[in-house]
Amino acid sequence: MTVLYEDNHIIAVNKTCNEIVQGDKTGDTPLSETVKAYIKEKYNKPGEVFLGVTHRLDRPTSGVVLFARTSKALTRLNEMFREKSAVSHQPSAITKTYWAIVQGAPKQPEARLENYLIRNEAQNKSYISTPPKPSPQGRDKDAKLAVLTYKTLVKGDHYTLLEVNLETGRHHQIRCQLAAIGCPIKGDLKYGAKRSNPDGGICLHARQIEFIHPVSEQNICITAPVPNDSLWQQFAALVH
């Protein structure tokens, strides 16, 4: 586990593609428990360590994950992330930037994508849908607006590195929307990638998170180094 930032109220770590943020039916040790053990040992804390999960990353996704070390920080960070989940033209108190290595290249080097997504929980997958119908019997009444912007950072022979910024926070939003424009994320078989990655992850990395500190109110910007993979390292070296 790599700690990227910590103080008395928050801690941020660089998640690998094999880790889960919270416990699930697999029974694997979640990242939250690993962080608790780290805090307990480092600060010699007796009893149970408080740690609040403020947001999640899909298991095959890597990058920065932010946890709260106090209840005050957890409450305020949860409010920021809730505000982030809905479209707003007001400046957000929290900004997440992702890097994605996709197959091919998008037709437009940069663009803003707006789609309605509907989630199939049985398949754990999201699909492009139509706008929700006013009638309760509308087929896609649960569809939610998803908005992101992307820009090309590096274009290779077979793959392209994109920078992605979310305006909303929907289930599998980046994976689904990029696949819809013909650019599935490398290794993401669920959304149309040609083959899996050797480590079982996908080439989606939560590169940076910037936010107003929930207690000190200072601006905090945390950047997560890319995975130790030859393609990731090659692309990252070309970004200026």
PyRosetta script that sets phi, psi and omega in degrees:
from pyrosetta import init, pose_from_sequence

init()
pose = pose_from_sequence("MTVLYEDNHIIAVNKTCNEIVQGDKTGDTPLSETVKAYIKEKYNKPGEVFLGVTHRLDRPTSGVVLFARTSKALTRLNEMFREKSAVSHQPSAITKTYWAIVQGAPKQPEARLENYLIRNEAQNKSYISTPPKPSPQGRDKDAKLAVLTYKTLVKGDHYTLLEVNLETGRHHQIRCQLAAIGCPIKGDLKYGAKRSNPDGGICLHARQIEFIHPVSEQNICITAPVPNDSLWQQFAALVH")
pose.set_psi(1, 132.7)
pose.set_omega(1, 179.3)
pose.set_phi(2, -110.8)
pose.set_psi(2, 118.6)
pose.set_omega(2, 177.2)
pose.set_phi(3, -84.7)
pose.set_psi(3, 127.7)
pose.set_omega(3, -178.6)
pose.set_phi(4, -97.7)
pose.set_psi(4, -30.0)
pose.set_omega(4, -178.2)
pose.set_phi(5, -162.7)
pose.set_psi(5, 142.4)
pose.set_omega(5, 171.7)
pose.set_phi(6, -156.0)
pose.set_psi(6, 146.5)
pose.set_omega(6, 169.9)
pose.set_phi(7, -147.3)
pose.set_psi(7, -164.1)
pose.set_omega(7, -175.6)
pose.set_phi(8, -69.4)
pose.set_psi(8, -17.4)
pose.set_omega(8, -173.1)
pose.set_phi(9, -114.8)
pose.set_psi(9, -25.5)
pose.set_omega(9, -176.8)
pose.set_phi(10, -140.5)
pose.set_psi(10, 160.0)
pose.set_omega(10, 173.4)
pose.set_phi(11, -147.3)
pose.set_psi(11, 137.6)
pose.set_omega(11, 179.2)
pose.set_phi(12, -123.7)
pose.set_psi(12, 136.7)
pose.set_omega(12, -179.7)
pose.set_phi(13, -129.5)
pose.set_psi(13, 161.4)
pose.set_omega(13, 179.5)
pose.set_phi(14, -97.1)
pose.set_psi(14, 104.1)
pose.set_omega(14, -177.8)
pose.set_phi(15, -74.9)
pose.set_psi(15, 140.2)
pose.set_omega(15, 172.5)
pose.set_phi(16, -91.6)
pose.set_psi(16, 167.9)
pose.set_omega(16, -176.5)
pose.set_phi(17, -72.8)
pose.set_psi(17, -8.0)
pose.set_omega(17, -179.4)
pose.set_phi(18, -98.7)
pose.set_psi(18, -2.0)
pose.set_omega(18, -175.8)
pose.set_phi(19, -100.2)
pose.set_psi(19, 148.9)
pose.set_omega(19, 172.0)
pose.set_phi(20, -105.7)
pose.set_psi(20, 145.8)
pose.set_omega(20, -177.5)
pose.set_phi(21, -75.3)
pose.set_psi(21, -44.6)
pose.set_omega(21, 178.7)
pose.set_phi(22, -123.3)
pose.set_psi(22, 161.6)
pose.set_omega(22, 178.7)
pose.set_phi(23, -62.1)
pose.set_psi(23, 146.2)
pose.set_omega(23, 177.0)
pose.set_phi(24, -142.3)
pose.set_psi(24, -168.8)
pose.set_omega(24, -174.5)
pose.set_phi(25, -68.0)
pose.set_psi(25, -13.7)
pose.set_omega(25, 178.8)
pose.set_phi(26, -69.2)
pose.set_psi(26, -26.2)
pose.set_omega(26, -177.7)
pose.set_phi(27, 80.4)
pose.set_psi(27, 2.4)
pose.set_omega(27, 178.2)
pose.set_phi(28, -68.9)
pose.set_psi(28, 148.8)
pose.set_omega(28, 178.7)
pose.set_phi(29, -66.2)
pose.set_psi(29, 120.8)
pose.set_omega(29, -177.8)
pose.set_phi(30, -78.4)
pose.set_psi(30, 160.1)
pose.set_omega(30, 178.8)
pose.set_phi(31, -59.3)
pose.set_psi(31, -35.6)
pose.set_omega(31, -180.0)
pose.set_phi(32, -58.3)
pose.set_psi(32, -39.2)
pose.set_omega(32, 179.2)
pose.set_phi(33, -72.0)
pose.set_psi(33, -35.2)
pose.set_omega(33, 177.5)
pose.set_phi(34, -64.1)
pose.set_psi(34, -40.9)
pose.set_omega(34, 178.9)
pose.set_phi(35, -67.3)
pose.set_psi(35, -41.0)
pose.set_omega(35, 176.6)
pose.set_phi(36, -57.9)
pose.set_psi(36, -45.2)
pose.set_omega(36, -179.1)
pose.set_phi(37, -63.6)
pose.set_psi(37, -37.6)
pose.set_omega(37, 178.3)
pose.set_phi(38, -63.2)
pose.set_psi(38, -46.4)
pose.set_omega(38, -179.3)
pose.set_phi(39, -64.8)
pose.set_psi(39, -43.4)
pose.set_omega(39, -178.6)
pose.set_phi(40, -59.7)
pose.set_psi(40, -43.8)
pose.set_omega(40, -178.5)
pose.set_phi(41, -73.5)
pose.set_psi(41, -45.5)
pose.set_omega(41, -176.1)
pose.set_phi(42, -63.4)
pose.set_psi(42, -41.1)
pose.set_omega(42, -175.0)
pose.set_phi(43, -104.0)
pose.set_psi(43, 6.6)
pose.set_omega(43, 177.2)
pose.set_phi(44, 51.3)
pose.set_psi(44, 50.5)
pose.set_omega(44, -176.0)
pose.set_phi(45, -85.8)
pose.set_psi(45, 130.7)
pose.set_omega(45, 176.0)
pose.set_phi(46, -80.9)
pose.set_psi(46, 153.7)
pose.set_omega(46, 175.7)
pose.set_phi(47, 70.1)
pose.set_psi(47, -161.4)
pose.set_omega(47, -176.3)
pose.set_phi(48, -76.4)
pose.set_psi(48, 137.4)
pose.set_omega(48, 177.9)
pose.set_phi(49, -92.0)
pose.set_psi(49, 131.0)
pose.set_omega(49, 176.2)
pose.set_phi(50, -80.4)
pose.set_psi(50, 132.2)
pose.set_omega(50, 174.1)
pose.set_phi(51, -150.7)
pose.set_psi(51, 122.5)
pose.set_omega(51, -179.1)
pose.set_phi(52, -104.7)
pose.set_psi(52, 132.7)
pose.set_omega(52, 176.8)
pose.set_phi(53, -84.8)
pose.set_psi(53, 120.0)
pose.set_omega(53, -176.2)
pose.set_phi(54, -97.8)
pose.set_psi(54, -25.4)
pose.set_omega(54, 178.6)
pose.set_phi(55, -161.6)
pose.set_psi(55, 173.0)
pose.set_omega(55, -177.0)
pose.set_phi(56, -132.4)
pose.set_psi(56, 157.7)
pose.set_omega(56, 168.7)
pose.set_phi(57, -121.8)
pose.set_psi(57, 144.1)
pose.set_omega(57, 174.6)
pose.set_phi(58, -56.4)
pose.set_psi(58, 147.8)
pose.set_omega(58, -177.9)
pose.set_phi(59, -52.0)
pose.set_psi(59, -46.3)
pose.set_omega(59, -177.4)
pose.set_phi(60, -75.3)
pose.set_psi(60, -1.5)
pose.set_omega(60, -180.0)
pose.set_phi(61, -94.1)
pose.set_psi(61, 142.7)
pose.set_omega(61, 177.6)
pose.set_phi(62, -107.9)
pose.set_psi(62, 172.8)
pose.set_omega(62, 172.4)
pose.set_phi(63, 121.9)
pose.set_psi(63, -169.9)
pose.set_omega(63, -171.0)
pose.set_phi(64, -72.2)
pose.set_psi(64, 131.2)
pose.set_omega(64, 174.7)
pose.set_phi(65, -125.9)
pose.set_psi(65, 132.2)
pose.set_omega(65, -176.1)
pose.set_phi(66, -106.6)
pose.set_psi(66, 128.1)
pose.set_omega(66, 176.8)
pose.set_phi(67, -117.5)
pose.set_psi(67, 154.8)
pose.set_omega(67, 176.3)
pose.set_phi(68, -101.6)
pose.set_psi(68, 137.0)
pose.set_omega(68, 178.8)
pose.set_phi(69, -99.3)
pose.set_psi(69, -8.3)
pose.set_omega(69, 177.2)
pose.set_phi(70, -134.6)
pose.set_psi(70, 156.9)
pose.set_omega(70, -179.9)
pose.set_phi(71, -65.6)
pose.set_psi(71, -35.0)
pose.set_omega(71, 178.3)
pose.set_phi(72, -62.4)
pose.set_psi(72, -46.0)
pose.set_omega(72, 179.3)
pose.set_phi(73, -63.9)
pose.set_psi(73, -40.0)
pose.set_omega(73, -179.7)
pose.set_phi(74, -62.1)
pose.set_psi(74, -45.8)
pose.set_omega(74, -179.4)
pose.set_phi(75, -60.4)
pose.set_psi(75, -46.3)
pose.set_omega(75, -176.9)
pose.set_phi(76, -71.2)
pose.set_psi(76, -38.4)
pose.set_omega(76, 177.8)
pose.set_phi(77, -67.7)
pose.set_psi(77, -38.3)
pose.set_omega(77, 177.0)
pose.set_phi(78, -60.1)
pose.set_psi(78, -39.8)
pose.set_omega(78, 177.3)
pose.set_phi(79, -62.1)
pose.set_psi(79, -42.3)
pose.set_omega(79, 179.7)
pose.set_phi(80, -62.5)
pose.set_psi(80, -43.9)
pose.set_omega(80, -178.3)
pose.set_phi(81, -70.6)
pose.set_psi(81, -33.2)
pose.set_omega(81, 176.0)
pose.set_phi(82, -64.5)
pose.set_psi(82, -41.3)
pose.set_omega(82, 177.6)
pose.set_phi(83, -63.2)
pose.set_psi(83, -33.7)
pose.set_omega(83, -178.3)
pose.set_phi(84, -69.9)
pose.set_psi(84, -24.7)
pose.set_omega(84, -174.6)
pose.set_phi(85, -74.7)
pose.set_psi(85, -12.5)
pose.set_omega(85, 179.8)
pose.set_phi(86, -116.7)
pose.set_psi(86, 148.6)
pose.set_omega(86, 179.1)
pose.set_phi(87, -65.3)
pose.set_psi(87, 133.7)
pose.set_omega(87, 177.8)
pose.set_phi(88, -148.8)
pose.set_psi(88, 139.2)
pose.set_omega(88, 178.0)
pose.set_phi(89, -89.3)
pose.set_psi(89, 1.3)
pose.set_omega(89, 177.2)
pose.set_phi(90, -86.8)
pose.set_psi(90, 149.5)
pose.set_omega(90, 177.0)
pose.set_phi(91, -57.4)
pose.set_psi(91, 134.4)
pose.set_omega(91, -178.6)
pose.set_phi(92, -85.7)
pose.set_psi(92, 147.6)
pose.set_omega(92, 177.6)
pose.set_phi(93, -78.4)
pose.set_psi(93, -8.0)
pose.set_omega(93, -179.9)
pose.set_phi(94, -143.1)
pose.set_psi(94, 134.7)
pose.set_omega(94, -178.5)
pose.set_phi(95, -130.4)
pose.set_psi(95, 128.5)
pose.set_omega(95, 178.6)
pose.set_phi(96, -114.8)
pose.set_psi(96, 131.0)
pose.set_omega(96, 179.0)
pose.set_phi(97, -117.4)
pose.set_psi(97, 130.4)
pose.set_omega(97, -179.9)
pose.set_phi(98, -113.5)
pose.set_psi(98, 151.3)
pose.set_omega(98, 167.0)
pose.set_phi(99, -112.0)
pose.set_psi(99, 137.5)
pose.set_omega(99, 179.3)
pose.set_phi(100, -134.7)
pose.set_psi(100, 131.3)
pose.set_omega(100, 171.6)
pose.set_phi(101, -96.3)
pose.set_psi(101, 117.5)
pose.set_omega(101, -175.3)
pose.set_phi(102, -115.6)
pose.set_psi(102, 156.6)
pose.set_omega(102, 174.8)
pose.set_phi(103, -70.1)
pose.set_psi(103, 138.9)
pose.set_omega(103, 178.5)
pose.set_phi(104, 66.6)
pose.set_psi(104, -146.3)
pose.set_omega(104, 179.7)
pose.set_phi(105, -150.6)
pose.set_psi(105, 142.4)
pose.set_omega(105, 177.6)
pose.set_phi(106, -66.9)
pose.set_psi(106, 152.0)
pose.set_omega(106, -179.7)
pose.set_phi(107, -62.3)
pose.set_psi(107, -35.6)
pose.set_omega(107, 177.1)
pose.set_phi(108, -105.2)
pose.set_psi(108, 128.8)
pose.set_omega(108, -179.0)
pose.set_phi(109, -58.8)
pose.set_psi(109, -30.5)
pose.set_omega(109, 174.3)
pose.set_phi(110, -147.9)
pose.set_psi(110, 149.7)
pose.set_omega(110, -176.8)
pose.set_phi(111, -167.5)
pose.set_psi(111, 168.2)
pose.set_omega(111, 173.9)
pose.set_phi(112, -112.6)
pose.set_psi(112, 125.2)
pose.set_omega(112, -177.7)
pose.set_phi(113, -107.7)
pose.set_psi(113, 130.6)
pose.set_omega(113, 175.5)
pose.set_phi(114, -125.2)
pose.set_psi(114, 122.1)
pose.set_omega(114, 177.7)
pose.set_phi(115, -142.1)
pose.set_psi(115, 160.2)
pose.set_omega(115, 167.9)
pose.set_phi(116, -100.4)
pose.set_psi(116, 130.3)
pose.set_omega(116, -178.7)
pose.set_phi(117, -114.4)
pose.set_psi(117, 143.5)
pose.set_omega(117, 173.2)
pose.set_phi(118, -125.4)
pose.set_psi(118, 137.4)
pose.set_omega(118, -174.1)
pose.set_phi(119, -98.9)
pose.set_psi(119, 131.6)
pose.set_omega(119, 172.8)
pose.set_phi(120, -103.0)
pose.set_psi(120, 102.0)
pose.set_omega(120, -173.9)
pose.set_phi(121, -67.6)
pose.set_psi(121, -32.9)
pose.set_omega(121, 179.9)
pose.set_phi(122, -63.2)
pose.set_psi(122, -36.9)
pose.set_omega(122, 179.3)
pose.set_phi(123, -92.2)
pose.set_psi(123, -8.8)
pose.set_omega(123, -173.5)
pose.set_phi(124, 51.1)
pose.set_psi(124, 54.2)
pose.set_omega(124, -175.7)
pose.set_phi(125, -149.3)
pose.set_psi(125, 148.1)
pose.set_omega(125, 176.2)
pose.set_phi(126, -109.9)
pose.set_psi(126, 150.9)
pose.set_omega(126, -178.5)
pose.set_phi(127, -129.9)
pose.set_psi(127, 148.7)
pose.set_omega(127, 171.5)
pose.set_phi(128, -66.4)
pose.set_psi(128, 134.0)
pose.set_omega(128, -175.1)
pose.set_phi(129, -131.4)
pose.set_psi(129, -173.7)
pose.set_omega(129, 174.5)
pose.set_phi(130, -98.4)
pose.set_psi(130, 161.6)
pose.set_omega(130, 177.5)
pose.set_phi(131, -56.4)
pose.set_psi(131, 147.1)
pose.set_omega(131, -178.7)
pose.set_phi(132, -61.5)
pose.set_psi(132, 139.9)
pose.set_omega(132, -179.6)
pose.set_phi(133, -85.5)
pose.set_psi(133, 147.7)
pose.set_omega(133, -179.3)
pose.set_phi(134, -65.4)
pose.set_psi(134, -27.8)
pose.set_omega(134, -178.5)
pose.set_phi(135, -75.8)
pose.set_psi(135, 138.7)
pose.set_omega(135, 176.0)
pose.set_phi(136, -58.5)
pose.set_psi(136, -23.5)
pose.set_omega(136, 179.4)
pose.set_phi(137, -85.8)
pose.set_psi(137, 1.3)
pose.set_omega(137, -179.5)
pose.set_phi(138, -59.3)
pose.set_psi(138, 135.1)
pose.set_omega(138, -173.6)
pose.set_phi(139, -59.5)
pose.set_psi(139, -38.5)
pose.set_omega(139, -175.6)
pose.set_phi(140, -113.2)
pose.set_psi(140, 38.4)
pose.set_omega(140, -176.1)
pose.set_phi(141, -62.6)
pose.set_psi(141, -20.3)
pose.set_omega(141, -178.3)
pose.set_phi(142, -94.9)
pose.set_psi(142, 3.6)
pose.set_omega(142, 179.9)
pose.set_phi(143, -64.6)
pose.set_psi(143, 140.3)
pose.set_omega(143, -178.1)
pose.set_phi(144, -122.5)
pose.set_psi(144, 142.7)
pose.set_omega(144, 179.5)
pose.set_phi(145, -68.2)
pose.set_psi(145, 132.6)
pose.set_omega(145, 177.8)
pose.set_phi(146, -125.0)
pose.set_psi(146, 128.6)
pose.set_omega(146, -177.4)
pose.set_phi(147, -132.4)
pose.set_psi(147, 132.4)
pose.set_omega(147, 173.8)
pose.set_phi(148, -146.2)
pose.set_psi(148, 161.1)
pose.set_omega(148, 171.2)
pose.set_phi(149, -122.2)
pose.set_psi(149, 148.2)
pose.set_omega(149, 176.4)
pose.set_phi(150, -138.3)
pose.set_psi(150, 158.5)
pose.set_omega(150, 171.6)
pose.set_phi(151, -146.0)
pose.set_psi(151, 148.9)
pose.set_omega(151, -179.3)
pose.set_phi(152, -79.3)
pose.set_psi(152, 127.9)
pose.set_omega(152, 176.4)
pose.set_phi(153, -98.5)
pose.set_psi(153, -45.8)
pose.set_omega(153, -179.8)
pose.set_phi(154, -144.1)
pose.set_psi(154, 133.5)
pose.set_omega(154, 176.7)
pose.set_phi(155, -113.0)
pose.set_psi(155, 121.4)
pose.set_omega(155, 178.3)
pose.set_phi(156, -104.5)
pose.set_psi(156, -171.1)
pose.set_omega(156, -179.1)
pose.set_phi(157, -69.9)
pose.set_psi(157, -38.4)
pose.set_omega(157, -176.2)
pose.set_phi(158, -120.9)
pose.set_psi(158, -20.7)
pose.set_omega(158, -176.3)
pose.set_phi(159, -132.3)
pose.set_psi(159, 159.7)
pose.set_omega(159, 179.6)
pose.set_phi(160, -132.5)
pose.set_psi(160, 138.1)
pose.set_omega(160, 175.4)
pose.set_phi(161, -95.2)
pose.set_psi(161, 121.0)
pose.set_omega(161, 179.4)
pose.set_phi(162, -112.2)
pose.set_psi(162, 147.3)
pose.set_omega(162, 168.5)
pose.set_phi(163, -102.1)
pose.set_psi(163, 129.5)
pose.set_omega(163, -174.5)
pose.set_phi(164, -123.7)
pose.set_psi(164, 133.5)
pose.set_omega(164, 175.0)
pose.set_phi(165, -122.1)
pose.set_psi(165, 128.9)
pose.set_omega(165, -178.5)
pose.set_phi(166, -90.2)
pose.set_psi(166, 134.9)
pose.set_omega(166, 170.0)
pose.set_phi(167, -98.8)
pose.set_psi(167, -18.0)
pose.set_omega(167, 175.1)
pose.set_phi(168, -133.4)
pose.set_psi(168, 165.9)
pose.set_omega(168, 178.5)
pose.set_phi(169, -122.8)
pose.set_psi(169, 90.3)
pose.set_omega(169, -178.0)
pose.set_phi(170, -110.8)
pose.set_psi(170, 161.1)
pose.set_omega(170, 179.0)
pose.set_phi(171, -59.4)
pose.set_psi(171, 122.6)
pose.set_omega(171, 177.8)
pose.set_phi(172, 53.5)
pose.set_psi(172, 30.2)
pose.set_omega(172, -171.9)
pose.set_phi(173, -57.4)
pose.set_psi(173, -52.1)
pose.set_omega(173, -177.4)
pose.set_phi(174, -63.8)
pose.set_psi(174, -44.3)
pose.set_omega(174, -178.1)
pose.set_phi(175, -60.3)
pose.set_psi(175, -45.3)
pose.set_omega(175, -177.2)
pose.set_phi(176, -70.9)
pose.set_psi(176, -46.5)
pose.set_omega(176, -175.6)
pose.set_phi(177, -69.2)
pose.set_psi(177, -37.5)
pose.set_omega(177, 177.6)
pose.set_phi(178, -70.0)
pose.set_psi(178, -37.6)
pose.set_omega(178, 176.4)
pose.set_phi(179, -62.4)
pose.set_psi(179, -34.8)
pose.set_omega(179, -178.1)
pose.set_phi(180, -66.6)
pose.set_psi(180, -22.8)
pose.set_omega(180, 177.2)
pose.set_phi(181, -98.7)
pose.set_psi(181, 16.5)
pose.set_omega(181, 175.4)
pose.set_phi(182, 84.4)
pose.set_psi(182, 17.2)
pose.set_omega(182, -177.7)
pose.set_phi(183, -129.4)
pose.set_psi(183, 68.8)
pose.set_omega(183, 177.8)
pose.set_phi(184, -63.1)
pose.set_psi(184, 149.7)
pose.set_omega(184, 179.5)
pose.set_phi(185, -70.3)
pose.set_psi(185, 138.3)
pose.set_omega(185, -179.3)
pose.set_phi(186, -55.2)
pose.set_psi(186, 128.4)
pose.set_omega(186, 179.1)
pose.set_phi(187, 88.2)
pose.set_psi(187, -7.2)
pose.set_omega(187, -174.6)
pose.set_phi(188, -90.6)
pose.set_psi(188, 80.1)
pose.set_omega(188, -177.5)
pose.set_phi(189, -59.4)
pose.set_psi(189, -34.0)
pose.set_omega(189, -177.3)
pose.set_phi(190, -60.8)
pose.set_psi(190, -29.6)
pose.set_omega(190, -177.7)
pose.set_phi(191, -116.2)
pose.set_psi(191, 26.3)
pose.set_omega(191, 167.9)
pose.set_phi(192, 103.6)
pose.set_psi(192, 6.6)
pose.set_omega(192, 176.6)
pose.set_phi(193, -64.9)
pose.set_psi(193, 149.8)
pose.set_omega(193, -175.5)
pose.set_phi(194, -72.1)
pose.set_psi(194, -34.4)
pose.set_omega(194, -178.4)
pose.set_phi(195, -151.2)
pose.set_psi(195, 161.2)
pose.set_omega(195, -179.3)
pose.set_phi(196, -82.3)
pose.set_psi(196, 163.8)
pose.set_omega(196, 174.0)
pose.set_phi(197, -87.3)
pose.set_psi(197, 150.7)
pose.set_omega(197, -179.1)
pose.set_phi(198, -55.7)
pose.set_psi(198, -33.5)
pose.set_omega(198, -177.8)
pose.set_phi(199, -87.2)
pose.set_psi(199, -0.5)
pose.set_omega(199, 178.8)
pose.set_phi(200, 82.3)
pose.set_psi(200, -2.0)
pose.set_omega(200, 179.6)
pose.set_phi(201, -92.2)
pose.set_psi(201, -174.3)
pose.set_omega(201, 173.6)
pose.set_phi(202, -123.3)
pose.set_psi(202, 157.9)
pose.set_omega(202, -176.1)
pose.set_phi(203, -85.1)
pose.set_psi(203, 58.5)
pose.set_omega(203, 173.8)
pose.set_phi(204, -123.1)
pose.set_psi(204, 123.9)
pose.set_omega(204, -172.0)
pose.set_phi(205, -130.3)
pose.set_psi(205, 123.7)
pose.set_omega(205, 174.9)
pose.set_phi(206, -74.6)
pose.set_psi(206, 93.5)
pose.set_omega(206, -168.8)
pose.set_phi(207, -73.6)
pose.set_psi(207, -41.0)
pose.set_omega(207, -172.5)
pose.set_phi(208, -151.6)
pose.set_psi(208, 146.8)
pose.set_omega(208, 172.3)
pose.set_phi(209, -133.5)
pose.set_psi(209, 131.1)
pose.set_omega(209, -179.9)
pose.set_phi(210, -126.9)
pose.set_psi(210, 133.3)
pose.set_omega(210, -174.0)
pose.set_phi(211, -159.7)
pose.set_psi(211, 166.1)
pose.set_omega(211, 173.1)
pose.set_phi(212, -86.2)
pose.set_psi(212, 124.1)
pose.set_omega(212, -177.9)
pose.set_phi(213, -56.1)
pose.set_psi(213, 132.1)
pose.set_omega(213, -174.1)
pose.set_phi(214, -65.8)
pose.set_psi(214, -15.7)
pose.set_omega(214, -179.4)
pose.set_phi(215, -117.8)
pose.set_psi(215, -53.1)
pose.set_omega(215, -177.8)
pose.set_phi(216, -77.1)
pose.set_psi(216, -20.2)
pose.set_omega(216, -178.0)
pose.set_phi(217, 65.2)
pose.set_psi(217, 18.0)
pose.set_omega(217, 172.8)
pose.set_phi(218, -81.8)
pose.set_psi(218, 155.0)
pose.set_omega(218, 176.7)
pose.set_phi(219, -78.8)
pose.set_psi(219, 126.8)
pose.set_omega(219, -179.3)
pose.set_phi(220, -118.3)
pose.set_psi(220, 133.6)
pose.set_omega(220, 177.0)
pose.set_phi(221, -130.2)
pose.set_psi(221, 120.7)
pose.set_omega(221, -176.3)
pose.set_phi(222, -121.3)
pose.set_psi(222, 127.3)
pose.set_omega(222, -178.9)
pose.set_phi(223, -115.5)
pose.set_psi(223, 134.0)
pose.set_omega(223, -179.6)
pose.set_phi(224, -102.6)
pose.set_psi(224, 123.4)
pose.set_omega(224, 175.1)
pose.set_phi(225, -56.4)
pose.set_psi(225, 148.0)
pose.set_omega(225, -179.3)
pose.set_phi(226, -71.5)
pose.set_psi(226, 161.2)
pose.set_omega(226, 179.7)
pose.set_phi(227, -58.1)
pose.set_psi(227, 155.4)
pose.set_omega(227, 179.3)
pose.set_phi(228, -80.8)
pose.set_psi(228, 72.4)
pose.set_omega(228, -176.4)
pose.set_phi(229, -133.1)
pose.set_psi(229, 142.4)
pose.set_omega(229, -172.3)
pose.set_phi(230, -60.0)
pose.set_psi(230, -42.3)
pose.set_omega(230, -178.7)
pose.set_phi(231, -69.5)
pose.set_psi(231, -43.7)
pose.set_omega(231, 177.1)
pose.set_phi(232, -58.7)
pose.set_psi(232, -46.4)
pose.set_omega(232, -178.0)
pose.set_phi(233, -64.0)
pose.set_psi(233, -40.5)
pose.set_omega(233, 179.6)
pose.set_phi(234, -62.7)
pose.set_psi(234, -47.4)
pose.set_omega(234, -180.0)
pose.set_phi(235, -65.8)
pose.set_psi(235, -44.0)
pose.set_omega(235, -178.2)
pose.set_phi(236, -60.3)
pose.set_psi(236, -35.6)
pose.set_omega(236, -179.5)
pose.set_phi(237, -67.6)
pose.set_psi(237, -21.0)
pose.set_omega(237, -177.4)
pose.set_phi(238, -93.9)
pose.set_psi(238, -6.6)
pose.set_omega(238, 179.6)
pose.set_phi(239, -81.9)
pose.set_psi(239, 128.4)
pose.set_omega(239, -178.2)
pose.set_phi(240, -102.2)
pose.dump_pdb("model.pdb")
